[in-house]
């Protein structure tokens, strides 16, 4: 096999198996950074050896074997012998067993996701950790997506991995009493990378756009890894519904287009269908949750492509459920707007007024919603002020232009 | 894996600890640690007013009254437990009677970095 062809095989193996191999090693050693070092040495060895010796029948087992030898070397170098022999022996035996079996290499990435989103890990490091060790993204790309310098991101990741090792954060899926809370940390970390990739930027192929796509990949992986968790499907459905509208969010001139005025022909039917499939499947578990409710709200908006209408009363009901489960500022504002759109303008405005001022002070959607409702109430002076305030709180130039336009229109 | 549970309290919280209920809760907690076989050691500490700080600089011993630094919260007690991993340590920290009103810092003891999940340190 030519060197280029072998390189392709090695890269394929890295893409498909990197997360699994890290998970396998880290679940046994408790040391993510050590597993990464050992594994990257193993991949370097593969690039050297496979062109001459041929690609082994079980590439993962071969890589594990080499990685294990590297771990032994590292243990000797650092003279941390206690305990390490036991687990290195264990890895050797299991790697052997994996090599002899005919089924697929075990997938323990779920454990890794729980480690990455452990409450003892800095919240700002959770999503970057997932992207790096589960999806194998490089630190520079993660850094640019999170708008920090590569050096700062590198440091954040190193600190988190040291914490995993030094504090002995266990690499396992939590048991039932803890399950729901711990799952929500995993879901929230994935969703935050989606929203970071969603907000502000429209450029196709930008790093933020890529981050949203990575979040969806993580969401799909999560659904595979926990098929019986309806909230994982709810999250995936939510992200897919939002992603389906990417092309419709801005006009060809780059102007911001609000959701209820988007051209539904520009929505991705494929993604909407996938979202709906997951939402239906989640519903069969009869365990409602925050992400399923949010996805259901987006599903009603998506239905406008078929019915031409938005069922606002249904959206109100879903928001009522959502504010019970997750009274975040986003759901409180969404509920107020839905009430107004459903015809109950006074109740909608009252709901806005009930939100404590300290939560709304820097929250752009609140001021945009407030402007909209004040305009419907014919309080044009106040509406104008609210739209201006909203415009000053966004970092998206197109949205800022749109809000200033709304502000100018009400005078 | 050994962890230190470090109880940090303000003066106000510290002053309230010498009542019968608080002392009974402390005793019950340490008995529970021992019954579970995870207790290595620990103690409550006297107030910072009883503290003396020692350092050696330029070969000279320096002794001064009071803690190293004046802070709002100070170390009021510590325990050392031996459990398989951080989750187990956090669970014991959450059961500490002081966790309800003060805070309990969970810090691994320096040593076995290579401690295997589920394994006992040698």
Interface residues (C-beta under 8 A of the other chain):
Chain A: X27 X28 X29 X30 X31 X75 X78 X80 X82 X83 X84 X86 X87 X118 X120 X165 X166 X167 X168 X169 X170 X171 X172 X174
Chain B: X1 X84 X85 X86 X87 X90 X106 X108 X112 X113 X114 X115 X116 X117 X118 X119 X121 X122
